[in-house]
């Protein structure tokens, strides 16, 4: 479907949006990350169904909404930024590597990641296998931003990008959590994950069904994603 045809279906989509808003009214102050994520998913499904697109496009639309509204795969980021992630990680510099550890007495690579994100109010899986599926993917090390997670060895190790071509990680037994130059090349990186979106969160009206996210803003974000991905 071309963009012109998609725009021609606007009224149908708007009707779906009104149904979503009416059926899930939550005051902004009481909204939770789970509510925001659920409504974003519902919106993506409704929009994809109305436009006749498949699951892949629905996922792209949901990602666009998450970026525009300051949410991620882990829910609301609470106004935190990648710089906050790096600041939290630096508090653990010098902590000894302990396999299975996850606090200031000792931690491994994924324990460090989970603890750092928990410190700024974001829940993350405990193991690299789960952490490497969170957020959105970053194409290369050159595009990495502070707070992004760098996974190497197919999931054997995970590091926090600190900016300025440096990383913070818990290397291996006998070492401590450290800040060092990013030593890996793109060929050695399995994936880079951005947990906190870089776009400014969109503020909607209090009491909307998407935790304060304006319907028009969601629609704009969704169509922008659809247009960028290219319509058949």
Secondary structure, DSSP 4 states (H G I P E B T S, - for coil): --HHHHHHTHHHHHHHHHHHHHH----GGG--HHHHHHHHHHHHHHHHHHHT--HHHHHHHHHHHHHHHTEETTEE-TT--HHHHHHHHHTTTTPBB-TT-EETTEE-HHHHHHHHHHHTT----SSHHHHTTSSEE-S-GGG--TT-EEEETTTTEEEEEEETTEEEEE-STT-BEEEEE----GGGEEEEEE-S--SPPPP--TT-TTTT--HHHHHHHHHHHHHHH---
